[in-house]
Amino acid sequence: MKKGEKFTKENLWVKRPGNVGILAENYNDIIGKTAKCDIANDTHISWEMIE
């Protein structure tokens, strides 16, 4: 993802195990929010990466 891009169901997925980054239960809270920075493929995201 590029900085400024919105999180959608097409570009965000739940990654297991869920012991790093944001928990799977917060998936729907992230949809529609914006990336603060470029995010590489296959990266566990954190709240600091989301606007």
C-alpha positions as CSV (number, residue, x, y, z in Angstrom):
1,M,0.0,0.0,0.0
2,K,1.1,3.6,-0.6
3,K,0.8,6.4,1.9
4,G,-2.7,8.0,1.7
5,E,-4.3,4.8,0.3
6,K,-7.6,3.7,2.0
7,F,-7.8,0.2,3.6
8,T,-10.4,-1.9,1.9
9,K,-11.5,-5.6,2.0
10,E,-9.5,-6.1,-1.2
11,N,-6.1,-4.9,0.2
12,L,-6.4,-5.9,3.9
13,W,-6.6,-9.4,5.4
14,V,-6.3,-11.2,8.7
15,K,-2.9,-12.8,9.2
16,R,-2.4,-15.6,11.7
17,P,-1.1,-15.9,14.4
18,G,-2.5,-12.7,15.7
19,N,0.2,-12.0,18.3
20,V,1.8,-9.1,16.4
21,G,0.2,-5.8,15.3
22,I,-3.5,-5.3,15.3
23,L,-5.9,-8.1,16.3
24,A,-8.2,-9.7,13.8
25,E,-11.2,-8.5,15.9
26,N,-10.3,-4.9,14.8
27,Y,-10.5,-5.8,11.1
28,N,-13.8,-3.9,10.4
29,D,-12.5,-0.8,12.4
30,I,-9.6,-0.4,9.9
31,I,-11.7,-0.6,6.7
32,G,-12.0,2.9,5.2
33,K,-9.1,4.4,7.2
34,T,-6.0,5.7,5.5
35,A,-2.4,4.5,5.5
36,K,0.0,7.0,7.2
37,C,3.0,5.5,5.4
38,D,3.9,3.1,2.6
39,I,3.3,-0.5,3.8
40,A,5.1,-3.4,2.2
41,N,3.2,-6.6,1.2
42,D,2.9,-9.3,3.9
43,T,3.4,-6.8,6.8
44,H,1.7,-6.9,10.1
45,I,0.2,-3.4,10.5
46,S,0.2,-1.4,13.7
47,W,-2.1,1.5,14.8
48,E,0.8,3.9,14.2
49,M,0.5,3.1,10.5
50,I,-3.2,4.2,10.3
51,E,-4.8,7.6,10.2
